């Protein structure tokens, strides 16, 4: 799986993630994309406010997310084909 830009990460509105599944926080979208791409345990990263300004919280594949119209987004790592 790889993230090389927003086209490689599906951004989805979410209502919640399980707090204990965050394992790293970063300040910028570019850094979150790079760090998640380089880490096999990263399945998605979360952005409060859905504004692409951070902070971004890297999450494992054990993170539970739910769709909603809230102001938070998760960038979900897409599988390479």
N, C-alpha and C positions, 0 to 999 in steps of 0.2 A: 504494500500500500504506500502511496506517496501523496504528499501535498506540495504543489509548486506554485500555488496561487489560489485565489478564491474559486477558480473553476475546478480545482481539485478537492475543494472542501465544500460540502453542501451545508450552507448556513440555514438553520431552522430555528424558528421561535420556540422557546421552551418555557415551562413554568417552574421547573425545579430540577436539580441534580442532587445526588446524595453527597453531602459535604465531605465525608471521609474518603471519597474516591478521587479527590484532587490530590495530586502528588507533586505539583510544581506550579508556580505562578510566574508569569513574565509580563513585561510592560507593553510590548508592541506586537502588532499583528504579524509582521515579518518574522520576528523572533519566535512567536508561537508556531507559525507554519513550519519554520526550519526545525525547531526542537521536536515538534510532534512527528515530523517526517523522519527524523533520525532515531526515534525511539519506538521500538516495536511494541512497547506496552501502552503507548498513547493511541487511543481510539478516537478522541475528540478533544476539543478545547472549548471552554465556556467563556462568554463575554457578557458581563453585566451591562445592561443598557442597550445592547445591540448596536453600539455606536462605533465599533472598530477602534476605540481609543484605549482599551485596556481598563483594568487588568484582565489578562487571559489566564484561565486556570486549566492546565492540562489534566486530562482524566483518563482512567483506564477503561477497558472494555467491560468492566463490571458496573460502570456508572449507569444509573437508571434515569432516563429523561422522559418527559411527557410533553406533547405538543400543546401549545396554547397561543393566545394572542398577547402574551406578556412582552415586556421590554427586554428580555434576555434572549441570547442566541447561543447555539452550540454549532461549532464547525465540525462536522463529522468526516473523518478520514475516508476517502474513497479508495476502493480497491483498484489496482492497476489491472488492465485486461491485456 
